[in-house]
């Protein structure tokens, strides 16, 4: 069963150069939202630092299997404002000047 979600994550990760960076530097909640849409029986967990997706007894992020810590709780428990703000984080590429 986990092979399907791991394949989905790999497709997302390989869909564009820099996906791993994007989904580890500000858009981890967005990835978890994508996974929640595809696998609605799963849940998004957040620890004010990193969102992971719990599904079928395992947790995932852009790397595949992820580490769960004691501070990860369902994102809904942060309240609607905090959840909304987390979902709207953006990753901004640094612009290099020559």
MODELLER restraints for C-alpha pairs under 7 A, 6 or more apart:
rsr = mdl.restraints
at = mdl.atoms
rsr.add(forms.Gaussian(group=physical.xy_distance, feature=features.Distance(at['CA:6:A'], at['CA:64:A']), mean=5.85, stdev=0.5))
rsr.add(forms.Gaussian(group=physical.xy_distance, feature=features.Distance(at['CA:9:A'], at['CA:62:A']), mean=6.11, stdev=0.5))
rsr.add(forms.Gaussian(group=physical.xy_distance, feature=features.Distance(at['CA:9:A'], at['CA:64:A']), mean=6.46, stdev=0.5))
rsr.add(forms.Gaussian(group=physical.xy_distance, feature=features.Distance(at['CA:13:A'], at['CA:19:A']), mean=5.32, stdev=0.5))
rsr.add(forms.Gaussian(group=physical.xy_distance, feature=features.Distance(at['CA:13:A'], at['CA:20:A']), mean=5.98, stdev=0.5))
rsr.add(forms.Gaussian(group=physical.xy_distance, feature=features.Distance(at['CA:13:A'], at['CA:62:A']), mean=6.39, stdev=0.5))
rsr.add(forms.Gaussian(group=physical.xy_distance, feature=features.Distance(at['CA:20:A'], at['CA:62:A']), mean=6.26, stdev=0.5))
rsr.add(forms.Gaussian(group=physical.xy_distance, feature=features.Distance(at['CA:22:A'], at['CA:91:A']), mean=5.92, stdev=0.5))
rsr.add(forms.Gaussian(group=physical.xy_distance, feature=features.Distance(at['CA:23:A'], at['CA:31:A']), mean=6.54, stdev=0.5))
rsr.add(forms.Gaussian(group=physical.xy_distance, feature=features.Distance(at['CA:23:A'], at['CA:62:A']), mean=6.34, stdev=0.5))
rsr.add(forms.Gaussian(group=physical.xy_distance, feature=features.Distance(at['CA:25:A'], at['CA:91:A']), mean=6.27, stdev=0.5))
rsr.add(forms.Gaussian(group=physical.xy_distance, feature=features.Distance(at['CA:26:A'], at['CA:89:A']), mean=5.70, stdev=0.5))
rsr.add(forms.Gaussian(group=physical.xy_distance, feature=features.Distance(at['CA:26:A'], at['CA:90:A']), mean=5.80, stdev=0.5))
rsr.add(forms.Gaussian(group=physical.xy_distance, feature=features.Distance(at['CA:26:A'], at['CA:91:A']), mean=5.22, stdev=0.5))
rsr.add(forms.Gaussian(group=physical.xy_distance, feature=features.Distance(at['CA:27:A'], at['CA:89:A']), mean=6.18, stdev=0.5))
rsr.add(forms.Gaussian(group=physical.xy_distance, feature=features.Distance(at['CA:27:A'], at['CA:90:A']), mean=6.18, stdev=0.5))
rsr.add(forms.Gaussian(group=physical.xy_distance, feature=features.Distance(at['CA:27:A'], at['CA:91:A']), mean=6.34, stdev=0.5))
rsr.add(forms.Gaussian(group=physical.xy_distance, feature=features.Distance(at['CA:28:A'], at['CA:50:A']), mean=6.44, stdev=0.5))
rsr.add(forms.Gaussian(group=physical.xy_distance, feature=features.Distance(at['CA:28:A'], at['CA:51:A']), mean=5.41, stdev=0.5))
rsr.add(forms.Gaussian(group=physical.xy_distance, feature=features.Distance(at['CA:29:A'], at['CA:51:A']), mean=5.26, stdev=0.5))
rsr.add(forms.Gaussian(group=physical.xy_distance, feature=features.Distance(at['CA:29:A'], at['CA:86:A']), mean=6.65, stdev=0.5))
rsr.add(forms.Gaussian(group=physical.xy_distance, feature=features.Distance(at['CA:29:A'], at['CA:87:A']), mean=5.66, stdev=0.5))
rsr.add(forms.Gaussian(group=physical.xy_distance, feature=features.Distance(at['CA:30:A'], at['CA:87:A']), mean=6.02, stdev=0.5))
rsr.add(forms.Gaussian(group=physical.xy_distance, feature=features.Distance(at['CA:32:A'], at['CA:44:A']), mean=5.98, stdev=0.5))
rsr.add(forms.Gaussian(group=physical.xy_distance, feature=features.Distance(at['CA:32:A'], at['CA:51:A']), mean=6.73, stdev=0.5))
rsr.add(forms.Gaussian(group=physical.xy_distance, feature=features.Distance(at['CA:32:A'], at['CA:52:A']), mean=6.18, stdev=0.5))
rsr.add(forms.Gaussian(group=physical.xy_distance, feature=features.Distance(at['CA:32:A'], at['CA:53:A']), mean=5.43, stdev=0.5))
rsr.add(forms.Gaussian(group=physical.xy_distance, feature=features.Distance(at['CA:36:A'], at['CA:42:A']), mean=5.99, stdev=0.5))
rsr.add(forms.Gaussian(group=physical.xy_distance, feature=features.Distance(at['CA:36:A'], at['CA:43:A']), mean=6.52, stdev=0.5))
rsr.add(forms.Gaussian(group=physical.xy_distance, feature=features.Distance(at['CA:42:A'], at['CA:53:A']), mean=6.84, stdev=0.5))
rsr.add(forms.Gaussian(group=physical.xy_distance, feature=features.Distance(at['CA:42:A'], at['CA:54:A']), mean=5.52, stdev=0.5))
rsr.add(forms.Gaussian(group=physical.xy_distance, feature=features.Distance(at['CA:42:A'], at['CA:55:A']), mean=4.55, stdev=0.5))
rsr.add(forms.Gaussian(group=physical.xy_distance, feature=features.Distance(at['CA:43:A'], at['CA:53:A']), mean=5.77, stdev=0.5))
rsr.add(forms.Gaussian(group=physical.xy_distance, feature=features.Distance(at['CA:43:A'], at['CA:54:A']), mean=5.26, stdev=0.5))
rsr.add(forms.Gaussian(group=physical.xy_distance, feature=features.Distance(at['CA:43:A'], at['CA:55:A']), mean=6.76, stdev=0.5))
rsr.add(forms.Gaussian(group=physical.xy_distance, feature=features.Distance(at['CA:43:A'], at['CA:74:A']), mean=6.90, stdev=0.5))
rsr.add(forms.Gaussian(group=physical.xy_distance, feature=features.Distance(at['CA:44:A'], at['CA:51:A']), mean=6.74, stdev=0.5))
rsr.add(forms.Gaussian(group=physical.xy_distance, feature=features.Distance(at['CA:44:A'], at['CA:52:A']), mean=5.99, stdev=0.5))
rsr.add(forms.Gaussian(group=physical.xy_distance, feature=features.Distance(at['CA:44:A'], at['CA:53:A']), mean=4.73, stdev=0.5))
rsr.add(forms.Gaussian(group=physical.xy_distance, feature=features.Distance(at['CA:44:A'], at['CA:54:A']), mean=6.29, stdev=0.5))
rsr.add(forms.Gaussian(group=physical.xy_distance, feature=features.Distance(at['CA:44:A'], at['CA:74:A']), mean=5.78, stdev=0.5))
rsr.add(forms.Gaussian(group=physical.xy_distance, feature=features.Distance(at['CA:44:A'], at['CA:75:A']), mean=5.88, stdev=0.5))
rsr.add(forms.Gaussian(group=physical.xy_distance, feature=features.Distance(at['CA:45:A'], at['CA:51:A']), mean=5.59, stdev=0.5))
rsr.add(forms.Gaussian(group=physical.xy_distance, feature=features.Distance(at['CA:45:A'], at['CA:52:A']), mean=5.34, stdev=0.5))
rsr.add(forms.Gaussian(group=physical.xy_distance, feature=features.Distance(at['CA:45:A'], at['CA:53:A']), mean=6.04, stdev=0.5))
rsr.add(forms.Gaussian(group=physical.xy_distance, feature=features.Distance(at['CA:45:A'], at['CA:54:A']), mean=6.94, stdev=0.5))
rsr.add(forms.Gaussian(group=physical.xy_distance, feature=features.Distance(at['CA:45:A'], at['CA:72:A']), mean=5.40, stdev=0.5))
rsr.add(forms.Gaussian(group=physical.xy_distance, feature=features.Distance(at['CA:45:A'], at['CA:73:A']), mean=4.99, stdev=0.5))
rsr.add(forms.Gaussian(group=physical.xy_distance, feature=features.Distance(at['CA:45:A'], at['CA:74:A']), mean=4.38, stdev=0.5))
rsr.add(forms.Gaussian(group=physical.xy_distance, feature=features.Distance(at['CA:45:A'], at['CA:75:A']), mean=5.31, stdev=0.5))
rsr.add(forms.Gaussian(group=physical.xy_distance, feature=features.Distance(at['CA:46:A'], at['CA:52:A']), mean=6.45, stdev=0.5))
rsr.add(forms.Gaussian(group=physical.xy_distance, feature=features.Distance(at['CA:46:A'], at['CA:72:A']), mean=4.85, stdev=0.5))
rsr.add(forms.Gaussian(group=physical.xy_distance, feature=features.Distance(at['CA:46:A'], at['CA:73:A']), mean=5.50, stdev=0.5))
rsr.add(forms.Gaussian(group=physical.xy_distance, feature=features.Distance(at['CA:46:A'], at['CA:74:A']), mean=6.25, stdev=0.5))
rsr.add(forms.Gaussian(group=physical.xy_distance, feature=features.Distance(at['CA:46:A'], at['CA:75:A']), mean=5.38, stdev=0.5))
rsr.add(forms.Gaussian(group=physical.xy_distance, feature=features.Distance(at['CA:47:A'], at['CA:71:A']), mean=5.13, stdev=0.5))
rsr.add(forms.Gaussian(group=physical.xy_distance, feature=features.Distance(at['CA:47:A'], at['CA:72:A']), mean=4.42, stdev=0.5))
rsr.add(forms.Gaussian(group=physical.xy_distance, feature=features.Distance(at['CA:47:A'], at['CA:73:A']), mean=6.46, stdev=0.5))
rsr.add(forms.Gaussian(group=physical.xy_distance, feature=features.Distance(at['CA:52:A'], at['CA:59:A']), mean=6.24, stdev=0.5))
rsr.add(forms.Gaussian(group=physical.xy_distance, feature=features.Distance(at['CA:52:A'], at['CA:60:A']), mean=5.52, stdev=0.5))
rsr.add(forms.Gaussian(group=physical.xy_distance, feature=features.Distance(at['CA:52:A'], at['CA:61:A']), mean=5.25, stdev=0.5))
rsr.add(forms.Gaussian(group=physical.xy_distance, feature=features.Distance(at['CA:53:A'], at['CA:59:A']), mean=5.33, stdev=0.5))
rsr.add(forms.Gaussian(group=physical.xy_distance, feature=features.Distance(at['CA:53:A'], at['CA:60:A']), mean=5.09, stdev=0.5))
rsr.add(forms.Gaussian(group=physical.xy_distance, feature=features.Distance(at['CA:53:A'], at['CA:61:A']), mean=6.46, stdev=0.5))
rsr.add(forms.Gaussian(group=physical.xy_distance, feature=features.Distance(at['CA:54:A'], at['CA:60:A']), mean=6.41, stdev=0.5))
rsr.add(forms.Gaussian(group=physical.xy_distance, feature=features.Distance(at['CA:59:A'], at['CA:65:A']), mean=5.89, stdev=0.5))
rsr.add(forms.Gaussian(group=physical.xy_distance, feature=features.Distance(at['CA:59:A'], at['CA:66:A']), mean=5.42, stdev=0.5))
rsr.add(forms.Gaussian(group=physical.xy_distance, feature=features.Distance(at['CA:59:A'], at['CA:67:A']), mean=6.91, stdev=0.5))
rsr.add(forms.Gaussian(group=physical.xy_distance, feature=features.Distance(at['CA:59:A'], at['CA:68:A']), mean=6.74, stdev=0.5))
rsr.add(forms.Gaussian(group=physical.xy_distance, feature=features.Distance(at['CA:60:A'], at['CA:66:A']), mean=4.65, stdev=0.5))
rsr.add(forms.Gaussian(group=physical.xy_distance, feature=features.Distance(at['CA:75:A'], at['CA:83:A']), mean=6.27, stdev=0.5))
rsr.add(forms.Gaussian(group=physical.xy_distance, feature=features.Distance(at['CA:76:A'], at['CA:83:A']), mean=6.54, stdev=0.5))
